[in-house]
Amino acid sequence: MEWVLSGADRWGMGGGMEMELSRALEALPHGAAFRFIDELTELERGKRAVGIYQVRGDEAFLEGHFPGRPMMPGVILIEAIAQLGGVVCQTDPEHGVLEDLRLTAVRAAKILGAAVPGEVLEISALVEGRMGGLVQVSGEVSGRDRLLATAKVVLSGQEVG
């Protein structure tokens, strides 16, 4: 098992976790304004990861969800699981990068709580299976020592090289 803490460079790739996260995020279709992973704290390339997202309070979706009592929408908690799953599958040493990676399906999703501005979220993602350009991921989001969301998601993309 290959666990790497943020900032460490134990796989000899140069640049450490920040560089690996940067490369993996660039392989995802999202722009910076719609990314919900700020930092990787653990990564087993191609298998699983744990990441952190800080709910800053200035995110555009908080303005209307809900005025005077902002909270991160549950569907965005699930999106964070999918994005971290994308990071994991894009760092798989046994498979090439998947182009045009998209969230294709959501199953067994449970939204158990709400995240609010100032909260630090811990997101985990585990690749459960992979068949060609399809990747099944299970994950969860926690904040302030409580589980906020769980889901199984399927990501799809086109294998390159």
C-alpha angles and dihedrals in degrees: 000000000000113000119176127186122218114283094015122119105203099142096060095241095124124236097053127229096327090059092045091050091047092051093046093047090051088057090057119084095234125108120228092262090062101045120113101186116084100167142006115229097175133018133177098182112244093359115061146338144185120215140178131229123185113211096222099186096233095085110128094233091060092064091072100024090090126336109225092006108052119192133167110256115249091234089061090053086057090046088055089056090050093048093050089047087054091052090051095049092044090057095051108131091203096054135048124243115285111233121217091013111193140176103253106171141009121203136174092009117173124183106200103167147355132259118220134197112290094027120127112219126205112209124191129190131185123189104227098179145349131203116175108301094351121094125183115207132182120200150156141208123216133182133178092001095305133104111246105176143358129190147156112227135184119216123195134194143140118275115239123204 
